[in-house]
Amino acid sequence: MISYAPFWRTLKEKGVSTYMLINEYGISSNRFTRMRKGQPLSTESVNDFCRILRCRVEDIMEYVEE
């Protein structure tokens, strides 16, 4: 299962809020809803987060064995 826990930690570490991502970078609030529900994201979404946050894929998501 893919976990987005690293994403929420990365936001906190970088001092970035979802409000900022929505209003300053045009990220859809639907992406955050999908992440909170553990639903899949497109690689385009992951790429956007990595570009905006200047981080690696591992800072956005991780595989957690069920």
C-alpha positions as CSV (number, residue, x, y, z in Angstrom):
1,M,0.0,0.0,0.0
2,I,1.2,3.5,-0.8
3,S,1.3,5.9,2.2
4,Y,1.4,9.7,1.8
5,A,2.6,10.2,5.4
6,P,6.0,11.5,4.1
7,F,4.2,14.2,2.2
8,W,2.6,15.6,5.4
9,R,5.9,15.5,7.2
10,T,7.6,17.3,4.3
11,L,5.0,20.0,4.3
12,K,5.5,20.6,8.0
13,E,9.4,20.6,7.7
14,K,9.3,23.1,4.9
15,G,6.7,25.3,6.5
16,V,4.3,24.9,3.6
17,S,0.5,24.6,4.0
18,T,-2.1,23.0,1.7
19,Y,-3.7,26.5,1.6
20,M,-0.5,27.9,0.1
21,L,-0.3,25.0,-2.5
22,I,-3.9,25.6,-3.5
23,N,-3.7,29.4,-3.7
24,E,-0.2,30.1,-4.8
25,Y,0.5,27.0,-7.1
26,G,-3.0,26.1,-8.3
27,I,-3.0,22.6,-6.8
28,S,-6.5,21.2,-6.7
29,S,-7.9,20.5,-3.3
30,N,-9.1,17.2,-4.7
31,R,-5.5,16.0,-4.7
32,F,-5.3,16.4,-0.9
33,T,-8.6,14.7,-0.5
34,R,-7.3,11.7,-2.5
35,M,-4.1,11.6,-0.5
36,R,-6.0,11.7,2.9
37,K,-8.1,8.8,1.7
38,G,-5.1,6.8,0.5
39,Q,-6.2,6.9,-3.1
40,P,-3.7,6.8,-5.9
41,L,-2.2,10.0,-7.5
42,S,-0.9,10.4,-11.0
43,T,2.8,10.6,-11.6
44,E,2.1,14.1,-12.8
45,S,0.8,15.0,-9.4
46,V,3.8,13.5,-7.7
47,N,6.1,15.4,-10.1
48,D,4.3,18.7,-9.3
49,F,4.7,18.2,-5.6
50,C,8.4,17.3,-6.0
51,R,9.0,20.4,-8.2
52,I,7.1,22.8,-5.9
53,L,8.6,21.4,-2.6
54,R,12.0,20.7,-4.2
55,C,12.1,17.2,-2.8
56,R,12.4,13.6,-3.8
57,V,9.6,11.1,-4.5
58,E,10.4,9.4,-1.1
59,D,9.5,12.7,0.5
60,I,6.0,12.5,-0.9
61,M,5.1,8.8,-0.6
62,E,6.3,5.4,0.5
63,Y,5.4,1.8,0.1
64,V,4.1,0.1,3.3
65,E,3.6,-3.6,3.3
66,E,0.1,-4.6,4.4
